[in-house]
Every structure is written in C-alpha cells, then in structure tokens.
Amino acid sequence: MISIRQAQLTDADAVAPLFDAYRQFYGKPADPGTAARFITERLANGESTIFLATGTAGEPAGIVQLYPTFSSVSAARTYILNDLFVAPEARGGAVARRLIDAAAEFARDQGALRLTLSTAKTNNAAQALYESGGWIRD
C-alpha cells in the first residue's frame, strides 16, 4: 500500500535521495549534498510543494515537486510539475499516477489556473504516462 502526503521540512532527508536519483536520471552525477541542500532550501523557504509517496514500511517510494508561478495575462497562479520520480523498486504500481493526481488536486485546491507538466522530449515513458492520463502535449 502506497501513501501520498505533502512533504514537510522534516521530510527533507527522505526526499533528497529520490531527488538525487531524479537528477541522475537526467545525466547529472550523484551528489547527495547538493540534493539535500536544494530540497531543504525549497521546503524551508516555501518555494516548492513536494508530495512524497511512501510504502507500507514507510520507505520513500517517489516524489513530485511543483513550482509556483503566475500568469500575468490571467492574473492567476499556475504551477509547474517539473520533477517526478519513482524509485525503481516501486515502479509499475501506479505510484507516478497517484503522485500526479495529488499534484493536480493540490493545484485545484489552491485555485490555480493550470498545472503544466514538464519533461524532457526524450523521456518517452513520462510522456506516455501523461498522455494516458489525459494530459495534452503543448
């Protein structure tokens, strides 16, 4: 059973290794210190919203990170879903879909005009996941 919750500053140590693995997926070298510092700063400064998926024993299984921004023309808040990562051992169990759903629900609850999902053009797995959930490529 997977649980999803909004991460707090006290969760930085659980989130950082997943964020480091996410960065490695995109070609960056392992750098646990940078990952921990970046995540701690985002959470401490309220600069992003992170949802953490945990397994039955409480082990970190995945993360999604949203960055707030605004639409000047619409004079409204928007969010960018920039970071989504599921630990290899937790893949295939709908963790990513549940994290995306949590992000979308959060954005709606915040009255956001939209939620934009961002991924590399070469990340076919993420693109297929987004499209299967009804998201439209821009």
KEFITOR-826325 format. One line per 2 residues: number of its first residue (from 1); their letters; for each residue x, y, z of N, C-alpha, C, CB. Coordinates in nm, 4 decimals, decimal comma. Atoms other than C-alpha are relative to their C-alpha. Glycine has a CB too. Example, Ala and Ser with C-alpha at 12.3 -4.5 7.8 and 13.67 -1.06 7.14 Angstrom:
# KEFITOR-826325
1) as) 0,0890:-0,1190:0,0000:1,2300:-0,4500:0,7800:0,0900:0,1200:0,0000:-0,0992:0,0027:0,1246 | -0,0820:-0,1190:-0,0060:1,3670:-0,1060:0,7140:-0,0770:0,1090:0,0730:0,0414:0,0462:-0,1415
# end
This chain:
# KEFITOR-826325
1) mi) 0,0850:-0,1183:0,0000:0,0000:0,0000:0,0000:0,0894:0,1244:0,0000:-0,0966:-0,0001:0,1232 | -0,0752:-0,1252:0,0121:0,1382:0,3374:-0,1014:-0,0823:0,1134:0,0615:0,0343:0,0309:-0,1498
3) si) 0,0622:-0,1204:-0,0549:0,0600:0,6554:0,0917:0,0652:0,1209:-0,0640:0,0131:0,0053:0,1553 | -0,0495:-0,1254:0,0571:0,0952:1,0050:-0,0526:-0,0317:0,1108:0,0986:-0,0638:0,0292:-0,1409
5) rq) 0,0237:-0,1145:-0,0877:0,1414:1,3131:0,1614:0,0871:0,1172:-0,0435:0,0285:-0,0368:0,1476 | -0,0813:-0,1176:0,0289:0,2665:1,6669:0,1234:0,1201:-0,0012:0,0925:-0,0821:0,1316:0,0166
7) aq) -0,1237:0,0032:-0,0783:0,6275:1,6766:0,2355:0,0162:0,1285:0,0803:0,1216:-0,0209:-0,0920 | -0,0336:-0,1114:-0,0885:0,7329:1,8997:0,5216:0,1524:0,0065:0,0100:-0,0664:-0,0168:0,1423
9) lt) -0,1446:-0,0150:-0,0161:1,0793:2,0252:0,6103:0,0613:-0,1236:0,0666:0,0316:0,1256:0,0827 | -0,0498:0,1188:-0,0693:1,1188:1,7219:0,8392:0,0135:-0,1213:-0,0932:-0,0925:-0,0345:0,1155
11) da) -0,0097:0,1086:0,0982:1,0846:1,5006:0,5275:0,1173:0,0167:-0,0956:-0,1280:-0,0089:-0,0793 | -0,1083:-0,0285:0,0950:1,3875:1,6524:0,3522:0,0960:-0,1182:-0,0136:0,0772:0,1246:0,0440
13) da) -0,0927:0,1125:0,0061:1,6073:1,3531:0,4423:-0,0574:-0,1185:-0,0782:0,0367:-0,0441:0,1406 | 0,0636:0,1075:0,0772:1,3551:1,1141:0,2837:-0,0123:0,0383:-0,1472:-0,1389:-0,0328:0,0577
15) va) 0,0189:-0,0486:0,1370:1,3011:1,3286:-0,0264:0,1325:0,0103:-0,0757:-0,0691:0,1361:0,0017 | -0,1268:-0,0308:0,0668:1,6658:1,4156:-0,1028:0,0585:-0,1167:-0,0802:0,1003:0,0441:0,1023
17) pl) -0,0557:0,1092:0,0818:1,7832:1,0659:-0,2141:-0,0805:-0,0253:-0,1285:0,0054:-0,1284:0,0824 | 0,0821:0,0157:0,1199:1,4896:1,0414:-0,4551:0,0280:0,1132:-0,0979:-0,1498:-0,0038:0,0364
19) fd) -0,0323:-0,1138:0,0852:1,5678:1,3896:-0,5868:0,1378:-0,0187:-0,0639:-0,0046:0,1312:0,0810 | -0,1327:0,0275:0,0550:1,9327:1,2903:-0,6295:-0,0103:-0,1033:-0,1127:0,0961:-0,0502:0,1112
21) ay) 0,0190:0,1022:0,1044:1,8237:0,9812:-0,8272:-0,0694:0,0601:-0,1224:-0,0828:-0,1190:0,0549 | 0,0667:-0,0715:0,1100:1,5945:1,2025:-1,0377:0,1024:0,0767:-0,0823:-0,1082:0,0968:0,0544
23) rq) -0,1031:-0,0770:0,0693:1,8887:1,4277:-1,1232:0,0945:-0,0924:-0,0776:0,0796:0,0851:0,1006 | -0,0853:0,0968:0,0693:2,0998:1,1227:-1,2115:-0,0686:-0,0525:-0,1258:0,0358:-0,1168:0,0936
25) fy) 0,0774:0,0439:0,1163:1,8232:1,0057:-1,4458:0,0201:0,0970:-0,1165:-0,1503:-0,0111:0,0356 | -0,0200:-0,1030:0,1026:1,8770:1,3339:-1,6326:0,1470:0,0320:-0,0241:-0,0728:0,1263:0,0393
27) gk) -0,1393:-0,0098:0,0385:2,2521:1,2819:-1,6587:0,0927:0,0716:0,0952:0,0074:0,0651:-0,1262 | -0,0861:-0,0656:-0,0980:2,3827:1,4612:-1,3517:0,0692:-0,1059:0,0853:-0,0816:0,0977:0,0893
29) pa) -0,0679:0,0964:-0,0874:2,6418:1,2864:-1,1338:-0,0674:-0,0037:0,1375:0,1504:0,0361:0,0147 | 0,0530:0,0108:-0,1368:2,5327:1,1600:-0,7928:0,0613:0,1109:0,0847:0,0306:-0,1411:0,0624
31) dp) -0,0461:-0,1092:-0,0858:2,5555:1,4485:-0,5477:-0,1001:0,0158:0,1146:0,0153:0,1343:-0,0813 | 0,0963:-0,0034:-0,1098:2,3652:1,3763:-0,2257:-0,0018:0,1329:0,0756:0,0299:-0,1113:0,0961
33) gt) -0,0062:-0,1276:-0,0713:2,4846:1,7015:-0,0650:-0,0775:0,1092:-0,0702:0,1430:0,0431:0,0169 | 0,0739:-0,1001:0,0773:2,3522:1,9204:-0,3440:-0,1492:-0,0290:0,0048:0,0489:0,0032:-0,1460
35) aa) 0,1418:0,0371:-0,0042:2,0242:1,7279:-0,3491:-0,0615:0,0366:0,1350:-0,0173:-0,1509:-0,0272 | 0,0522:-0,0300:-0,1340:1,9785:1,7612:0,0277:-0,0113:0,1502:0,0217:0,0900:-0,0619:0,1082
37) rf) 0,0023:-0,1455:-0,0170:2,0652:2,1299:0,0250:-0,1135:0,0631:-0,0807:0,1347:0,0608:-0,0422 | 0,1027:-0,0558:0,0869:1,8349:2,2069:-0,2685:-0,1396:-0,0268:0,0562:0,0125:-0,0581:-0,1412
39) it) 0,1323:0,0366:-0,0526:1,5369:2,0199:-0,1217:-0,0271:0,0727:0,1311:-0,0102:-0,1527:0,0209 | 0,0178:-0,0688:-0,1288:1,5896:2,1657:0,2265:-0,0315:0,1476:-0,0224:0,1267:-0,0148:0,0880
41) er) 0,0249:-0,1424:0,0282:1,6043:2,5198:0,0856:-0,1393:0,0217:-0,0580:0,1057:0,0546:-0,0969 | 0,1330:-0,0172:0,0601:1,2903:2,4754:-0,1253:-0,1086:-0,0129:0,1067:-0,0231:-0,1041:-0,1128
43) la) 0,1018:0,0213:-0,1032:1,0926:2,3388:0,1683:0,0050:0,1091:0,1071:0,0184:-0,1376:0,0648 | -0,0143:-0,1006:-0,1054:1,2314:2,5847:0,4241:-0,0515:0,1367:-0,0451:0,1463:0,0111:0,0428
45) ng) 0,0400:-0,1306:0,0515:1,1591:2,8837:0,2002:-0,1388:0,0006:-0,0635:0,1004:0,0471:-0,1003 | 0,1330:0,0079:0,0605:0,8202:2,7631:0,0775:0,0025:0,0262:-0,1499:-0,0932:0,0985:0,0669
47) es) -0,0164:-0,0297:0,1426:0,9491:2,7811:-0,2808:-0,0487:-0,1114:-0,0919:0,1442:0,0279:-0,0292 | 0,0597:0,1075:0,0782:0,8069:2,4498:-0,3949:-0,0898:-0,0815:0,0918:0,1094:-0,0900:-0,0662
49) ti) 0,0852:0,0939:-0,0720:0,5482:2,1955:-0,2956:0,0390:-0,1382:-0,0464:-0,1529:0,0281:-0,0241 | -0,0444:0,1354:0,0314:0,6590:1,8352:-0,2780:-0,0981:-0,0993:0,0622:0,1454:-0,0251:0,0516
51) fl) 0,0774:0,1116:-0,0528:0,4469:1,5243:-0,2419:0,0913:-0,1212:0,0028:-0,1288:-0,0272:-0,0854 | -0,0837:0,1164:-0,0253:0,6140:1,2125:-0,1050:-0,0878:-0,1240:0,0061:0,0808:0,0168:0,1312
53) at) 0,0666:0,1307:-0,0062:0,4958:0,8584:-0,1716:0,0847:-0,0909:0,0877:-0,0202:-0,0624:-0,1436 | -0,0703:0,0951:-0,0856:0,5864:0,6020:0,0929:-0,0690:-0,1359:-0,0063:0,0060:0,0513:0,1458
55) gt) 0,0519:0,1363:0,0015:0,5459:0,2255:0,1024:-0,0554:-0,0404:0,1363:0,1091:-0,0972:-0,0427 | 0,0638:0,0496:-0,1221:0,3875:0,0120:0,3722:0,0898:0,0105:0,1226:-0,0418:-0,1433:-0,0190
57) ag) -0,0933:-0,0114:-0,1128:0,7015:0,0227:0,5880:0,0510:0,1436:0,0173:0,1187:-0,0953:-0,0198 | -0,0406:-0,1394:-0,0100:0,7339:0,3983:0,5418:0,1170:0,0379:-0,0881:0,0336:0,0310:0,1395
59) ep) -0,1145:-0,0282:0,0858:1,0127:0,3710:0,2845:-0,0400:0,0961:-0,1128:0,0572:-0,1311:-0,0584 | 0,0289:-0,0939:0,1085:1,0296:0,6579:0,0320:-0,0111:-0,0748:-0,1331:0,1097:0,1092:-0,0084
61) ag) 0,0245:0,0699:0,1258:0,8851:0,5393:-0,2997:-0,0019:0,0932:-0,1207:-0,1303:-0,0743:0,0078 | 0,0057:-0,0930:0,1123:0,8517:0,8538:-0,5103:-0,0282:0,1406:0,0467:-0,1053:-0,0433:-0,0999
63) iv) 0,0257:-0,1419:-0,0282:0,8245:1,2305:-0,5253:-0,0547:0,0695:-0,1245:0,1293:0,0706:0,0486 | 0,0359:-0,0947:0,1046:0,6642:1,5013:-0,7302:0,0202:0,1379:0,0603:-0,1487:-0,0211:-0,0519
65) ql) -0,0284:-0,1352:-0,0483:0,7737:1,8641:-0,6996:-0,0642:0,1018:-0,0933:0,1529:0,0244:0,0104 | 0,0688:-0,1061:0,0734:0,5673:2,1638:-0,8059:0,0629:0,1337:0,0330:-0,1507:0,0016:0,0328
67) yp) -0,0501:-0,1358:-0,0193:0,6937:2,5151:-0,8561:-0,1120:0,0978:-0,0323:0,1256:0,0273:-0,0888 | 0,1051:-0,0979:0,0271:0,4514:2,8071:-0,8261:0,0490:0,1081:-0,0966:-0,0482:0,0642:0,1310
69) tf) -0,0255:-0,1139:0,0879:0,4354:3,0743:-1,0918:-0,1336:0,0688:-0,0250:0,0681:-0,0446:-0,1353 | 0,1217:-0,0764:0,0233:0,1784:3,3169:-1,2281:-0,0190:0,0269:-0,1483:0,0036:0,1313:0,0775
71) ss) 0,0346:-0,0472:0,1331:0,0005:3,4090:-1,5482:-0,0344:0,1473:0,0131:-0,1190:-0,0821:-0,0625 | 0,0252:-0,1442:-0,0068:0,0211:3,7856:-1,5883:-0,1285:0,0368:-0,0718:0,1168:0,0776:-0,0599
73) vs) 0,1179:-0,0338:0,0790:-0,2464:3,7994:-1,8567:-0,1277:-0,0392:0,0740:0,0056:-0,0692:-0,1369 | 0,1186:0,0467:-0,0725:-0,4909:3,5963:-1,6496:-0,0026:0,0467:0,1448:-0,0069:-0,1509:-0,0041
75) aa) -0,0124:-0,0440:-0,1392:-0,3708:3,7450:-1,3201:-0,0366:-0,1140:0,0950:-0,0899:0,1232:0,0266 | 0,0322:0,1187:-0,0794:-0,3746:3,3975:-1,1673:0,1250:-0,0836:0,0241:-0,1080:-0,0846:-0,0702
77) rt) -0,1071:0,0931:-0,0348:-0,1480:3,1414:-1,0032:-0,0043:-0,1207:-0,0930:-0,0118:-0,0446:0,1476 | -0,0139:0,1259:0,0719:-0,0201:2,8448:-1,2009:0,1102:-0,0802:0,0698:0,0332:0,0238:-0,1530
79) yi) -0,1066:0,0852:-0,0533:0,2051:2,5529:-1,1092:0,0658:-0,0751:-0,1144:-0,0550:-0,0992:0,1061 | -0,0744:0,0838:0,0928:0,4737:2,3665:-1,2993:0,0397:-0,1276:0,0731:0,1255:0,0745:-0,0564
81) ln) -0,0445:0,1293:-0,0515:0,5146:1,9973:-1,2268:0,1295:-0,0289:-0,0753:-0,1102:-0,1161:-0,0202 | -0,1297:0,0090:0,0653:0,8845:1,9844:-1,3007:0,0731:-0,1302:0,0331:0,0854:0,1180:0,0396
83) dl) -0,0761:0,1153:-0,0469:1,0118:1,6846:-1,1029:-0,0947:-0,1121:0,0430:0,0926:0,0401:0,1168 | 0,0766:0,1193:-0,0370:0,8523:1,3401:-1,0885:0,0960:-0,1173:-0,0066:-0,1252:-0,0220:-0,0945
85) fv) -0,0900:0,1153:-0,0027:1,0477:1,0347:-0,9818:-0,0588:-0,1074:0,0896:0,1413:0,0404:0,0489 | 0,0428:0,1163:-0,0781:0,9524:0,6870:-0,8630:0,1198:-0,0934:0,0098:-0,1248:-0,0725:-0,0655
87) ap) -0,1107:0,0932:-0,0220:1,2124:0,4555:-0,7098:-0,0211:-0,1245:-0,0863:0,0115:-0,0387:0,1510 | 0,0143:0,1166:0,0891:1,2835:0,1615:-0,9429:-0,0796:-0,1151:0,0616:0,1365:-0,0504:-0,0394
89) ea) 0,0701:0,1126:-0,0647:1,1552:-0,0918:-0,6890:-0,1488:0,0269:0,0212:0,0646:-0,0311:0,1338 | 0,1409:-0,0346:-0,0193:0,8214:0,0944:-0,6643:-0,0730:0,0226:-0,1325:-0,0113:0,1245:0,0864
91) rg) 0,0617:-0,0246:0,1307:0,7561:0,1254:-1,0375:-0,0974:-0,1109:-0,0371:0,1072:0,0131:-0,1080 | 0,0990:0,0963:0,0464:0,4614:-0,0446:-1,2016:-0,1180:-0,0145:0,0930:0,0637:-0,1325:-0,0188
93) ga) 0,1094:0,0093:-0,0961:0,2300:0,0102:-0,9067:-0,0853:0,1246:0,0068:0,0542:-0,0292:0,1350 | 0,0816:-0,1214:0,0111:0,0630:0,3360:-1,0155:0,0452:0,1118:0,0942:-0,1445:-0,0334:0,0280
95) va) -0,0506:-0,1056:-0,0894:0,2819:0,5457:-0,7817:0,0070:0,1330:-0,0744:0,1400:-0,0374:0,0562 | -0,0117:-0,1245:0,0772:0,3538:0,8010:-1,0542:-0,1371:0,0616:-0,0242:0,0706:-0,0258:-0,1345
97) rr) 0,1350:-0,0514:0,0253:-0,0137:0,8332:-1,1423:-0,0588:0,0610:0,1268:-0,0919:-0,1121:-0,0526 | 0,0532:-0,0529:-0,1264:-0,1059:0,8833:-0,7762:0,0688:0,1302:0,0385:0,0166:-0,1030:0,1125
99) li) -0,0711:-0,1248:-0,0275:0,1630:1,1498:-0,7370:-0,0514:0,1129:-0,0894:0,1514:-0,0191:-0,0201 | 0,0548:-0,1006:0,0916:0,0352:1,3332:-1,0462:-0,1394:0,0422:0,0460:-0,0051:-0,0549:-0,1451
101) da) 0,1351:-0,0318:-0,0487:-0,3202:1,3112:-0,9113:0,0055:0,0893:0,1235:-0,0772:-0,1290:0,0323 | -0,0150:-0,0833:-0,1194:-0,2068:1,4567:-0,5774:0,0412:0,1419:-0,0383:0,1037:-0,0615:0,0960
103) aa) -0,0436:-0,1318:0,0463:-0,0325:1,7415:-0,7596:-0,1157:0,0765:-0,0626:0,1147:-0,0137:-0,1008 | 0,1138:-0,0650:0,0661:-0,3402:1,8160:-0,9715:-0,1048:0,0433:0,1018:-0,0631:-0,0943:-0,1037
105) ef) 0,0975:-0,0354:-0,1043:-0,5695:1,8097:-0,6676:0,0487:0,1205:0,0807:-0,0251:-0,1204:0,0941 | -0,0569:-0,1129:-0,0731:-0,3356:2,0451:-0,4807:-0,0163:0,1296:-0,0802:0,1492:-0,0256:0,0312
107) ar) 0,0112:-0,1202:0,0838:-0,3274:2,2897:-0,7739:-0,1448:0,0487:-0,0049:0,0516:-0,0285:-0,1431 | 0,1424:-0,0386:-0,0005:-0,7098:2,2852:-0,7941:-0,0380:0,0631:0,1323:-0,0899:-0,1219:-0,0274
109) dq) 0,0332:-0,0523:-0,1333:-0,7389:2,3380:-0,4184:0,0582:0,1388:0,0229:0,0506:-0,0951:0,1079 | -0,0629:-0,1314:-0,0135:-0,5060:2,6385:-0,4470:-0,0615:0,1021:-0,0954:0,1500:-0,0107:-0,0252
111) ga) 0,0652:-0,0899:0,0951:-0,7290:2,7867:-0,7178:0,0868:0,0329:-0,1197:-0,0396:0,1268:0,0688 | -0,0910:-0,0250:0,1119:-0,4567:2,7576:-0,9808:-0,0748:-0,0030:-0,1326:0,1134:-0,1032:-0,0011
113) lr) 0,0547:-0,0051:0,1347:-0,5441:2,8464:-1,3370:0,0350:-0,1264:-0,0767:0,0516:0,1232:-0,0743 | -0,0414:0,1212:0,0700:-0,3451:2,5491:-1,4641:0,1191:-0,0647:0,0706:0,0354:0,0317:-0,1464
115) lt) -0,1169:0,0757:-0,0400:-0,0874:2,2843:-1,3902:0,0673:-0,0444:-0,1286:-0,0370:-0,1222:0,0929 | -0,0763:0,0368:0,1183:0,1823:2,2395:-1,6531:0,0981:-0,1099:0,0385:0,0743:0,1233:-0,0601
117) ls) -0,0935:0,1089:-0,0235:0,3753:1,9136:-1,6675:0,1184:0,0189:-0,0940:-0,0679:-0,1396:-0,0212 | -0,1199:-0,0204:0,0795:0,7326:1,9385:-1,7876:0,0874:-0,1239:0,0076:0,0773:0,1243:0,0476
119) ta) -0,0943:0,1112:0,0050:0,9630:1,6589:-1,9015:0,0867:0,0146:-0,1245:-0,0744:-0,1370:0,0004 | -0,0888:-0,0039:0,1157:1,2447:1,6038:-2,1451:-0,0700:-0,0580:-0,1227:0,1302:-0,0771:0,0290
121) kt) 0,0588:0,0503:0,1246:1,1487:1,5487:-2,5082:0,0359:-0,1456:-0,0234:0,0459:0,0842:-0,1185 | -0,0455:0,1378:0,0182:1,3404:1,2204:-2,4899:-0,0574:-0,0963:0,1042:0,1508:-0,0048:0,0050
123) nn) 0,0551:0,0848:-0,1056:1,1532:1,0910:-2,1822:-0,1344:-0,0568:-0,0463:-0,0164:0,0801:0,1331 | 0,1209:0,0583:0,0579:0,9047:0,8746:-2,3695:-0,0907:-0,0636:0,1042:0,0373:-0,1027:-0,1031
125) aa) 0,0823:0,0642:-0,1041:0,7898:0,6884:-2,0581:-0,0863:0,1040:0,0708:0,0894:-0,0742:0,1031 | 0,0770:-0,1052:-0,0666:0,6855:1,0113:-1,8838:-0,1055:0,0559:-0,0936:0,0924:0,1124:0,0488
127) qa) 0,0967:-0,0535:0,0954:0,5198:1,1434:-2,1979:-0,1179:-0,0944:-0,0172:0,0667:0,0255:-0,1349 | 0,1081:0,0989:0,0132:0,3211:0,8210:-2,2359:-0,0884:-0,0007:0,1243:0,0581:-0,1409:-0,0243
129) ly) 0,0769:-0,0051:-0,1244:0,2177:0,8368:-1,8709:-0,0915:0,1214:0,0010:0,0937:0,0032:0,1219 | 0,0801:-0,1222:0,0001:0,0996:1,1964:-1,9035:-0,1154:-0,0100:-0,1001:0,0881:0,1215:-0,0327
131) es) 0,1025:0,0105:0,1017:-0,0879:1,1300:-2,2251:-0,1088:-0,1013:0,0387:0,0630:-0,0388:-0,1325 | 0,0989:0,1000:-0,0427:-0,2568:0,8193:-2,0776:-0,0928:0,0552:0,1072:0,0702:-0,1253:0,0522
133) gg) 0,0830:-0,0643:-0,1015:-0,3886:1,0447:-1,8005:-0,0835:0,1143:-0,0545:0,0860:0,0505:0,1112 | 0,0816:-0,1032:0,0613:-0,5498:1,2800:-2,0497:0,0691:0,1353:-0,0145:-0,1233:0,0171:0,0788
135) wi) -0,0738:-0,1241:0,0163:-0,2794:1,5478:-2,0438:0,0309:0,0195:-0,1472:0,1298:-0,0005:0,0843 | -0,0195:-0,0325:0,1410:-0,2284:1,7245:-2,3757:0,1338:0,0672:-0,0197:-0,1127:0,0898:-0,0518
137) rd) -0,1315:-0,0557:0,0313:0,1125:1,7977:-2,5233:-0,0151:0,1404:-0,0570:0,0757:-0,0908:-0,0993 | -0,0002:-0,1381:0,0495:0,1832:2,1656:-2,5803:0,1292:0,0224:-0,0764:-0,0146:0,1035:0,1172
# end
